[in-house]
Amino acid sequence: MGEATITKADEAIQQASYKLTAADKQTISGAIAVQNEQSKILGASTGVTGALLFMESLIAAKGTVLDAFAEQSLLEVDNQIAEIDQSLINLAEEASTRLGESIQKKGAIRCLVNLGIQSVHN
């Protein structure tokens, strides 16, 4: 083998080396691009999952607040009904007491009138 053959082999190796290096750079660039896209997809997926969890928690919390508000409102209505019932009972007792007093006074007046009429006739 002559020097020309060795030189051509060296040039072929050098050219192959350049081509492999260029191919490696393209492969690495492609891998980085794929990795970047995967990161974007993962980020979007994480964002969607986080937003859905937030919305679920928000809806649950609103439900809890509305339930508590409804319960408190029902308790307030029950308290007002109890107060109204007590007021009606008090009014009925007062009316009964006054009616009893009125009946007693009417009876006393009748007795006095009857006594007055009897004393006039005697």
Secondary structure, 3 states (H helix, E strand, C coil): CCHHHHHHHHHHHHHHHHHHHHHHHHHHHHHHHHHHHHHHHHHHHHHHHHHHHHHHHHHHHHHHHHHHHHHHHHHHHHHHHHHHHHHHHHHHHHHHHHHHHHHHHHHHHHHHHHHHHHHHHC
